[in-house]
Amino acid sequence: MGEDARTKLVNTVNRAIGHVISRAPTLQVGISGEDSNKPFWIKLETVDLNEHIKWTTLDDATDSDQSVQAAVAAQLDTRFFELGVRPGWRVLVMNHTASDILDILFVWNHPHGDGISGKIFHQLLLEALNVMERGPEGNLSDLILKVGDSSKEFPPATESLVALPVTPLFVLKEAWNDYKPPSLFPGKIEASWAPIRTLPYKTRFQSFLIPEGILSKVVTICHDHKTTLTALLNSLVLISLASHLGQENAPAFASSTAIDQRRFLPPHPLAYRWFEPKKTIANYVSIMTHEYDSDLVGQIRSKLSTDVTHGILPEATLSLLWSIAARVRSEIAKRLESGLQNDVVGLMRFVPNWRKQFLRDVKKVRKLSWFLTNLGVFEEDPATNSTQPSRPETGWSISRAQFTISTETPMAALLLGVASVKNQSLVVTCTWQDTVVEAYLVESLMADMDRWLTQIGSQ
């Protein structure tokens, strides 16, 4: 690529990123008192994109993907500083000289957005790139973005839009689970095999890819068994962990699945006419918990001890797998049908000091073995709603999506992020805190999931 072409490319991408930021108030503000009990947003007049966008060149096509994954690993534990004067996000653009591909890595501080926000960012960026490809070049050489008054269309809190009712029984149950003495009431589902440690804090991750041909068959088979890909993935994690962790350390398990609250939020309400939840970068995420008791885990282990041959699941074990997946799907469907009633977010108002809550949580036994969030499908070209499996002859498109989550010390031991692009592959990543979870366990888990998904999609 010549110097003029590279300059044009850099200018186009930078302007497109600036366009996305101008449409996302949460990416225009700073945070004051981030280490206090009552942090608050700070309005900024400008955002210097020089401080947020970094370009790097990857010359060797043979190891460029390794370089991308190394960049992801480096970003996971890179903190955001001086949040009072700049927003907590950054973009790393990796230019592959051996192809016409850019890897654009969007990294953000959780207060500024949730997982779906990352998806929205990339889809808005794709729209902006295609518009600018057809329009005048313009110039953003100084990369100073004037953002104006971000408070005018700042995303409202969930409780400002809808009620978050909680029943007394739900409150008592959650309080009991949180405050019961573990010495008197030890829990079998807790992840005691992954003790909570605050140091050393280092995130590790691993990923695998399922080709589109296999993925489409897996999704079809999920529908035939009245379940979903998200539920199936939860079930695969359960079976794998049950096979690699012993009865003494893990008699039962608990996990959680991310719930996007946007589906429950009204678009263009009277007080916020401009608000469109499905296009808004903000924090509208919640979770739900699944429990797998000792009887079920014992049944899994019994079958695994006699049924598995060369890592392949036989029919009897597959039958149990689909039964578990259908149950998980039913739990998710029931949770969605209840809307925002008895949502854990509704309990947040009962926590007077989140810093003290966190310090108390790190002294407990870990509750969740894994957390799974599925961002769903990225459109190749949402501006034209293209359904073609190949990239357009002109313009920009997305060919691969990957969602990698930083670990949270007292939360789940394993965090799985799932994303795919329409008519392209599925990417599954798993992150964990070094020294808390053994690397061999994650390697075994990912190998199992990869092999079993391929087995299901090859039937």
RARAUR-V415830 format. One record per backbone hydrogen bond with DSSP energy under -1.0 kcal/mol. NH is the residue of the N-H (numbers start at 1). CO is the residue of the C=O. E is the energy in kcal/mol with one decimal. If there is no record, write none. Layout:
nh->NH co->CO e->E
nh->NH co->CO e->E
//
This chain:
nh->6 co->2 e->-2.5
nh->7 co->3 e->-2.6
nh->8 co->4 e->-2.2
nh->9 co->5 e->-2.4
nh->10 co->6 e->-3.0
nh->11 co->7 e->-2.4
nh->12 co->8 e->-2.5
nh->13 co->9 e->-2.6
nh->14 co->10 e->-2.6
nh->15 co->11 e->-2.3
nh->16 co->12 e->-2.1
nh->17 co->13 e->-2.5
nh->18 co->14 e->-2.4
nh->19 co->15 e->-2.1
nh->20 co->16 e->-2.0
nh->21 co->17 e->-2.5
nh->22 co->18 e->-2.0
nh->23 co->20 e->-1.1
nh->24 co->21 e->-1.5
nh->27 co->24 e->-1.9
nh->28 co->25 e->-1.8
nh->30 co->42 e->-2.4
nh->31 co->83 e->-2.4
nh->32 co->40 e->-3.0
nh->36 co->33 e->-2.0
nh->40 co->32 e->-2.1
nh->42 co->30 e->-2.5
nh->47 co->145 e->-2.5
nh->49 co->47 e->-1.0
nh->49 co->143 e->-2.9
nh->51 co->48 e->-1.8
nh->52 co->49 e->-1.2
nh->53 co->49 e->-2.4
nh->54 co->91 e->-2.6
nh->56 co->93 e->-2.4
nh->58 co->95 e->-3.0
nh->67 co->63 e->-1.8
nh->68 co->64 e->-2.1
nh->69 co->65 e->-2.6
nh->70 co->66 e->-2.1
nh->71 co->67 e->-1.9
nh->72 co->68 e->-2.2
nh->73 co->69 e->-2.4
nh->74 co->70 e->-2.1
nh->75 co->71 e->-1.8
nh->76 co->72 e->-1.6
nh->78 co->75 e->-1.1
nh->85 co->82 e->-1.7
nh->89 co->87 e->-1.4
nh->90 co->107 e->-2.6
nh->91 co->52 e->-3.5
nh->92 co->105 e->-2.5
nh->93 co->54 e->-3.2
nh->94 co->103 e->-3.2
nh->95 co->56 e->-2.9
nh->96 co->101 e->-1.9
nh->97 co->58 e->-2.1
nh->99 co->96 e->-1.2
nh->103 co->94 e->-2.5
nh->105 co->92 e->-3.1
nh->107 co->90 e->-2.9
nh->109 co->88 e->-3.1
nh->112 co->109 e->-2.3
nh->113 co->110 e->-1.4
nh->114 co->282 e->-1.7
nh->118 co->114 e->-1.1
nh->119 co->115 e->-1.3
nh->120 co->116 e->-2.7
nh->121 co->117 e->-2.7
nh->122 co->118 e->-1.9
nh->123 co->119 e->-2.1
nh->124 co->120 e->-2.7
nh->125 co->121 e->-2.3
nh->126 co->122 e->-2.3
nh->127 co->123 e->-2.0
nh->128 co->124 e->-2.4
nh->129 co->125 e->-2.6
nh->130 co->126 e->-2.2
nh->131 co->127 e->-2.0
nh->132 co->128 e->-2.5
nh->133 co->129 e->-1.9
nh->134 co->130 e->-1.0
nh->135 co->131 e->-1.2
nh->145 co->47 e->-2.7
nh->147 co->45 e->-1.7
nh->150 co->148 e->-1.1
nh->152 co->149 e->-1.2
nh->160 co->157 e->-1.5
nh->161 co->158 e->-1.5
nh->162 co->158 e->-2.4
nh->171 co->167 e->-2.2
nh->172 co->168 e->-2.6
nh->173 co->169 e->-2.4
nh->174 co->170 e->-2.4
nh->175 co->171 e->-2.5
nh->176 co->172 e->-2.5
nh->177 co->173 e->-2.3
nh->178 co->174 e->-1.5
nh->179 co->175 e->-2.6
nh->180 co->176 e->-2.2
nh->185 co->181 e->-2.4
nh->191 co->366 e->-1.8
nh->192 co->190 e->-1.6
nh->194 co->191 e->-1.9
nh->202 co->200 e->-1.0
nh->204 co->432 e->-2.9
nh->206 co->430 e->-2.0
nh->208 co->428 e->-2.1
nh->210 co->426 e->-2.8
nh->215 co->211 e->-2.8
nh->216 co->212 e->-2.7
nh->218 co->214 e->-2.3
nh->219 co->215 e->-2.6
nh->220 co->216 e->-1.8
nh->221 co->217 e->-2.5
nh->222 co->218 e->-2.4
nh->223 co->219 e->-2.0
nh->224 co->220 e->-2.0
nh->225 co->221 e->-1.5
nh->226 co->223 e->-1.6
nh->227 co->222 e->-2.4
nh->232 co->228 e->-2.3
nh->233 co->229 e->-2.7
nh->234 co->230 e->-2.0
nh->235 co->231 e->-2.0
nh->236 co->232 e->-2.4
nh->237 co->233 e->-2.2
nh->238 co->234 e->-2.0
nh->239 co->235 e->-2.3
nh->240 co->236 e->-2.3
nh->241 co->237 e->-2.8
nh->242 co->238 e->-2.4
nh->243 co->239 e->-1.3
nh->244 co->240 e->-1.3
nh->245 co->241 e->-2.2
nh->250 co->246 e->-2.4
nh->253 co->292 e->-2.1
nh->255 co->290 e->-2.4
nh->256 co->370 e->-1.8
nh->257 co->288 e->-2.3
nh->258 co->372 e->-2.1
nh->259 co->286 e->-3.5
nh->261 co->284 e->-3.1
nh->264 co->261 e->-2.4
nh->265 co->262 e->-1.2
nh->268 co->275 e->-3.4
nh->275 co->272 e->-2.0
nh->279 co->276 e->-2.0
nh->280 co->277 e->-1.4
nh->286 co->259 e->-2.7
nh->288 co->257 e->-1.9
nh->290 co->255 e->-3.0
nh->292 co->253 e->-3.0
nh->297 co->293 e->-2.4
nh->298 co->294 e->-2.5
nh->299 co->295 e->-2.0
nh->300 co->296 e->-2.2
nh->301 co->297 e->-2.5
nh->302 co->298 e->-2.2
nh->303 co->299 e->-1.9
nh->304 co->300 e->-2.6
nh->305 co->301 e->-1.8
nh->306 co->303 e->-1.0
nh->307 co->303 e->-3.1
nh->309 co->312 e->-1.4
nh->312 co->309 e->-2.1
nh->318 co->314 e->-2.5
nh->319 co->315 e->-2.4
nh->320 co->316 e->-1.6
nh->321 co->317 e->-2.5
nh->322 co->318 e->-2.6
nh->323 co->319 e->-1.7
nh->324 co->320 e->-2.4
nh->325 co->321 e->-2.5
nh->326 co->322 e->-2.3
nh->327 co->323 e->-1.7
nh->328 co->324 e->-2.6
nh->329 co->325 e->-2.5
nh->330 co->326 e->-2.1
nh->331 co->327 e->-2.3
nh->332 co->328 e->-2.3
nh->333 co->329 e->-2.7
nh->334 co->330 e->-2.5
nh->335 co->331 e->-2.1
nh->336 co->332 e->-2.3
nh->337 co->333 e->-2.2
nh->338 co->334 e->-1.3
nh->339 co->336 e->-1.3
nh->341 co->338 e->-1.7
nh->342 co->165 e->-3.3
nh->343 co->340 e->-1.2
nh->346 co->343 e->-1.6
nh->347 co->344 e->-1.4
nh->348 co->345 e->-1.3
nh->350 co->347 e->-2.0
nh->351 co->348 e->-1.8
nh->357 co->353 e->-1.9
nh->358 co->354 e->-2.4
nh->359 co->355 e->-2.3
nh->360 co->356 e->-1.9
nh->361 co->357 e->-2.3
nh->362 co->358 e->-1.9
nh->363 co->360 e->-1.1
nh->364 co->361 e->-1.7
nh->369 co->254 e->-3.2
nh->371 co->414 e->-2.1
nh->372 co->256 e->-2.3
nh->373 co->416 e->-2.4
nh->375 co->418 e->-2.8
nh->378 co->420 e->-3.0
nh->384 co->381 e->-1.3
nh->385 co->381 e->-1.6
nh->386 co->381 e->-1.2
nh->398 co->380 e->-1.0
nh->411 co->408 e->-1.7
nh->413 co->368 e->-1.5
nh->414 co->369 e->-1.4
nh->415 co->431 e->-2.1
nh->416 co->371 e->-3.3
nh->417 co->429 e->-1.8
nh->418 co->373 e->-2.2
nh->419 co->427 e->-1.7
nh->420 co->376 e->-1.7
nh->421 co->425 e->-1.1
nh->422 co->378 e->-3.0
nh->424 co->421 e->-2.5
nh->426 co->210 e->-2.5
nh->427 co->419 e->-2.8
nh->428 co->208 e->-2.4
nh->429 co->417 e->-2.6
nh->430 co->206 e->-2.7
nh->431 co->415 e->-2.3
nh->432 co->204 e->-2.3
nh->434 co->202 e->-3.2
nh->436 co->433 e->-1.7
nh->437 co->433 e->-1.5
nh->442 co->438 e->-1.2
nh->443 co->439 e->-2.7
nh->444 co->440 e->-2.3
nh->445 co->441 e->-2.5
nh->446 co->442 e->-3.0
nh->447 co->443 e->-2.0
nh->448 co->444 e->-2.5
nh->449 co->445 e->-2.6
nh->450 co->446 e->-2.4
nh->451 co->447 e->-2.5
nh->452 co->448 e->-3.1
nh->453 co->449 e->-2.5
nh->454 co->450 e->-2.0
nh->455 co->451 e->-2.2
nh->456 co->452 e->-2.7
nh->457 co->453 e->-2.6
nh->459 co->456 e->-1.1
//
